[in-house]
């Protein structure tokens, strides 16, 4: 049986974050990492892995909040 979430249930939102850093600064760093690893020229899974390594090396981690 397929489970369909209730429309009013909060949905998780994941993003890169770092203590003392704004969400905009984190988005900017994510853009730099995408560029640094050449994400546009890689397979999606490989690009995601390299971007993750880059962000973690800068002290970022995946944060989660509910909307």
N, C-alpha and C positions, 0 to 999 in steps of 0.2 A: 504494500500500500504506500502510495506517495504521500509524504508529509508536506503540506503547504503551510508556511508560517503565517500566523495571524497578521493581518495588515497593520495592527496597532503595536505589534511587538517591536521594541527597539532593535535595530540591526547593528552589528559590529562594524566599526570603521577602523581600519588599520592604516597607520602612517609612520613615517620615520620621525623620531623625536630624540631630544637630548636636553637634559636639565639646563635651564638658563638660556635656551635657544628658542626663538619664536618659530612658529610653523612656517612662516615665510622664509626664514633663514634655512630651515631644514629643506624646504622645496628647492631653494637655490642650490644647496649642496648636492641634492639629488640630481639636479640638472648638470652640475659640474661632473659628478661621478658618471652619469650616462655618457657625457661627452668624452671623458677621460678613457673609458673602456671601449669606446666605439660601438655603443649598443645598437645603433642603427644598422650596423653591418654584421650583426651576429644573430644566431637563432635566439628566439625569445628566452628559452630556459637558460642558455649560456649567458645571455646578457643579464638576466635577473640575478644569477649567481655572482657574476663579477661586480655588478652594482651593489649587491649586498655586502660583499667583501670590502668594497670601497667605503661604503657608509659606516660599516662597523669599525674600520680602521680610523675613521674620523670621530669615533666615540658615540655614534648614533645607534639606536636600537628600535625595533618595531614596537610601537605603542598601540593600544587598543582602547577605543571608547565607544559608547553606544549612543546612537542618535534616535 
